Amino acid sequence: MNRSGKKLNIVDLVVFAVIVIAIGYAVYAVAVNMQRSGGEAAVEYVVEVSKIRNELSEKIAEGQKVYDKNGDLMGEVTAVSVSQAYYEGANAEGNTVYSRIDGYNTIYVTVVCTAEVTPSGYEINGNDLAAGLEYSLRTPALYFEGQCVNVRRAEG
């Protein structure tokens, strides 16, 4: 008396379990993403400005407002770190060497802003805010271009 002619075997159970786990994970991922996106958050980002003349690196200070090239507010400077600028090259053997560039600094500008939280990270004034992106920014006394090297939620 074979009812349907098919028997449930271990392969069918494994396939069914994998499908259920995949669906569960997809639902979980969507739910977590929906919780993290939307709304605003205080965000801190750091822009590295390479090879800027010494006298210009002194024109940026804590408390200054930072704007993008369109004049939209990008946040407020909370810290400025200045270090000697170096040229990176290779010697005759192919080893990496660094040469000091007299009269030039590298500055790291830390900015705090309020950004939109998106599924992929943060956004400010319709632009992505992420490490690796280049920004053209200005303060009241300085226009500068640099690369974002760090983005994180602001403490406190």
N, C-alpha and C positions, 0 to 999 in steps of 0.2 A: 504494500500500500504506500506508494510514493505519492505524496500530495501534489507537489508542483514539479518534481523532477530536478529541482536545484537544492543544493545543500549550502548552508552558510559555512564558509571556511575562514581560516585565519587571515588570509590575504584580504578578503572583503572587510573584515573587522579593522585591519590596519589602515586600509584606504579610507574607510569611513571615519576613523579616529583622526587621521591627518586632515581631512576636509573640515571636520568640526573644529580642530585646533586652529587651522588657518582662518576660518571665519571668525572665531573668537578673538584672535590676535588683531584682525583687521578692525573689528568693532572697537576693541580696546585702543588701538592706535588713533582712530578717528576721534574717539571720546577725549583722549588726552590732548590731542592737537586742538580740539575745540576749546578746551579749558585754558590752554596756554595762549591762544590767539584772542585778539580783541582787547579793547581797553588801552590804557596807557601805563607806562612804567618809567621811573627815573633810571636813566642809562648813563653810564660813564664810558667815554671812548677816548683813545689816545691816538694822536696824529703825529707821525714822525716827519719832520721837515729836514731833509738832508742838505748839506752844503749851503748854508745861509751865512751871509757875511756877519762877522762878529757884532758890528754896531746895529744891525737889524734885529739880531736875536734878543737884544735888550729892549725892544719896543713892544714886547708882549708880556703881560703880567696877569696875575690872579685877579679875578673879579671882572675882567673885561668880557663884554658880550662878543660872541662869535657869529658871523653871518656867512651865508653862502654867496656865490657870485650874483644871485638874483636878489639879494638883500633880505632873504628869509632867515630868521633867527635859528641858529644851530646849537645854541646853548651858551654856557658861561665857563670861562677858564677857571679851573680849580687848582691847577699845578702846572709849572713849567720847569723842565729839566734841560740843562744845557751841557753839552759835552763837545770835545774836540772833534772836528770832521776829519775823516780819513778816506783816502782813495784805496780801493782794493784792486790788486793786480796780481800778476804772476811773475816770478823771477825766471832766469834762464833755465832752471831745472824744472819749472812748471809748478813750483810750490806757491801757495797763496802768501802774499806779503801785503802789508798795510803801510801806506805812506801818509804822514801828517799833511794836511792842507792848511798852510798858514793863513790866518785871517778869516777862517771859516769855521762854523760850528754846525752841529746837528742838534736840533731841539725836539723835545717831546712835549706836546701840548695836551694836557688832560682837560677834557670838556665834559660837563654834566648837562644833560638835556632831558626833556620829556619826549619820549618816542612812542609811537604806536606799536603794539605787540602784534606780530603777524605769525602765521604758521611757520614761516621760514626764518624768523628772527625779529629784527626791529626796523622801523621805517620812520623817517623824519622828513617833513615837507614833501612827501611823495617819493623820496629817494631811499633806497636801501642803506642801512647802516651796518657795515660788516667789515671785519678785518680783511685787508688786502685791496680794498677799494681806494681810489685816489679822490681827493677832495680839493677844491679851490675854495679857500676860506679867507675871511678878513676880520680884523679887529679895527677899532678906531684908528690905530696907528700903523697897521701892517697888513699887507696882502700876502698870502703864502699858499703854496701848494704842497701837499704831502700825502703820505699813505697812512691809512688807518691800520694800526698794528694791534689794537686790542679793543674789544667791546664787551661790556658786562653790565649787569644790573648794578645800580649805585647802592651803596650801603646806607642804611639809616633811612 
